[in-house]
Amino acid sequence: AGITSDADATAKPTLSPNAGAGASLDTDDAIADGIRAPRAIRGTAYSLPIPLSGTTSPGTVAGWIDFNKNGIFDATERVQAAFLAGATSVNLSWTVPGTAVVGDTYLRLRTSFTAAEVADPRGISQSGEVEDYILTLAAAAPAIEVVKLVNGDDANTAPGVAVDAGSAMRFEFRVTNTGNVVLTAVQLADDVIAAASILPVGAWDGTLDPGESVVFTATY
């Protein structure tokens, strides 16, 4: 799986990728479904693990993302990572410009045992492979949801929660990152309960990845 060497039995193949029926393992499989790369968000870091096989020599993997959707893989849109012989993966990392054009664009991956042969997105290479994928560029959309439970009942749902006079009130706050960017320095405050009495369950550093939740508890 991953970016593989084309025409392994040929000492100096003339072109990569070799689209002929005899190409060795010449499939677009560096990314799971072979069509779409994971979504990238404007103004954030974007990282892709690239699986490798057939790495009989050291080499380089290069990647381009058409951030400005001008139909050209510009030099400023390129990143690369070197690998050693026997390597099974590399990681490519971009910083997505805040000005990246939202919508579907394209990603190109090239690998070769010779770094100069993947300096450009096009051209002849004596080893390696080329793979292209669709990639969606999205605008950052931070969002957060808080669900407050009192004695196990949802306090956000009308008419609210009934509690007997003199009874303890056990609070649980479920905080979820419902946006598409990482949230940092997240803090929870309540109109009645002192902040020092609201504690997270388990260790937590104040960071929430998209889709991640943290639970706070308090007794009043």
N, C-alpha and C positions, 0 to 999 in steps of 0.2 A: 504494500500500500504506500501511497505518498508519491512524491516526485521520484521517478525512477530513471535509470539509464537506458536510452534508446539504442537499439542495434548493438547489444553487448558483444556479439561475435565479430563485429567489424572493427578493424583497427582504427580506421579514420573515416567514419561515416561523413557524408558531405553536407548533411542538413539535419537540424534538430528543430522541432520534433519530426521524426520520420513517420509520415502518415500512411505508409504502405501497410498492407495486410500482415507483413512479417515483422512489424515493429515489436520489440520486446517490451511487454508490459506497458505499452504506450496508452495509458488511460488517464483521464482527469480525475484523480482520486486523492489529491492532497487535502481536499475538503470533503466532508462526509457524503453529501448528496451529489457531488460532481457538477453542481449547477450554481448554487448560491453560497457566497461567503457570509459569515455572521454580520449583522448590521453594525455600522459605525456611527458614532454620535459626534456632531460638530463640537469642536473645542475640547475634546477629550483624547486620552491615549487609546490607541487601538493596537491590539496584539494578536498575532496568529501563530499557533504552533504548527509547523510544517513537518509532517512525517517524511522520512527518507528511507530508501532502500537502494541497494546496488552501489553503495559508496565505497568502492574499492580504492579510491584515492581521495585526498583532501579536495575541497571545492568550495563553491560559493552559491548561495541561493539569493536571488534578487527579486524584489516585488515592487510593483507600481500600482497606485490607485489613482484614477482620473478624478481627483477631488473637484476640479473646476468644470468638469464635464465639457471640455473643449474638443473632445475626440482625440486627444494626444496624451500619451504617457510622458509628461514633462520630467526633466531631470530632478526638479524639486519634489516630485511625488514618489521618488525612488528610495528604498531602503535595502539593506543587504545584511546577510549573516554568513560567516564562514563556518565550515564544518571540517572535522577531521575524518580520516579514513575509518570506516566502520560506524560512523555516526548514524543514529536512527531518527533524529529530529533536529530542527533548529527553530528559533523563535524570531519572527519578524515583527518589528514595532514601529508604528507611525504616530505622529501627533496630528490629529485631524484638524485642519484649519477651521477657525470660527467662521470663515467665509466660504467654506465648502458648500457646493450647490446641492440642495436637498433633492432626493429622488434616487432612482436606479442609475448606477454607473458601473464601471468595470475594473476588475483587478487582474493583473497579469503576474504570473510567477515564472521565473526562469532559473535553471540551475545548470552548472557546468563545473568540470574539474579545473577550468581555466577562468579566473575572475574576469579577465578582459573580455571574454566572450559573452558575458551577461551584463556588461556595462551599459548596454542599450537595450531597449525593449524589443528590438527587431534585429535580424541579421543571422548569419550563419554561425553555428557552433559545432565543434567537433565532438561534443559529448553533451549529455544531459537531456533536458526536456523543457517544454513550454506548456503552461496551463492557464486558461482564462476562465474567470468566474464573474457572475453578476453580483453586485454588492449594493445595498441600500444605504444611502447617507441620510440621516435623520437629524432634525433639530433637537437640542437638549430640551427636555420637558420634566423638570424636577417636580415631584409631588409626594405627599406623605398623607397617610391615613392613621387616625387614632381611634381605637374602639375602647370604650371605658366600661368595665364590668363592676357591678356592686354585688357582693355576695354571690358571684357567679352569673348574675343576670345583666343583660345589656342595658346600660344606663342611657345609651343614645336613642333607644326606642321609646316613643311615647306610650303610655303616660309616665314612664320612669319606673323606678324601683321602690317598692314599699318596704320599710324597715321598722320593726317594732321599737318602741321607745326604750331607751336604755341598752339596746343591742349594739354590739360592735359592728362596724362596717368595714368589710375587707374589700379593698379596691384592686383591680387588675387593669393595667393599661397595655393594650396590644398595639404597638407602633410598627407600621409597615411602609417601606419605600415603594410606592406605587408608580414612581416615575421611571425614567430610562437612564438616569445618571447616578453616580455614587453621591450620597449625602454624607457630609462630615460635620463634626462638632454638633451632633443632634442633641437637643436638650428637651426635657419634658417638664412642663409646669402646670399646676392646677390652681383654680381660683380659691380653693379652700385649704387643701392639704399643703403643708410646708414642703418646699423642694427637698430639704434634707431627709424627709420621711419617705420619699418616693425613690425606690431603689430598683435597679435592673436585676433580673434573675440571671445569675452567673456573671462571668467576666464580660465586659463590653467596653470598647474603646471609643464609642460615640459615632462610629461609622456604620452606614447601612448601604449595602449594595442593592441594585434594583431587584425587587422581589423579596428582599430579606426583611425579617421581622425581629423585633426584640420585645420582651415582656417586662413591664415594671409592676411592682406590687407596693401596697401601703395599707395601713390600718388606721382608722380614724375613730 
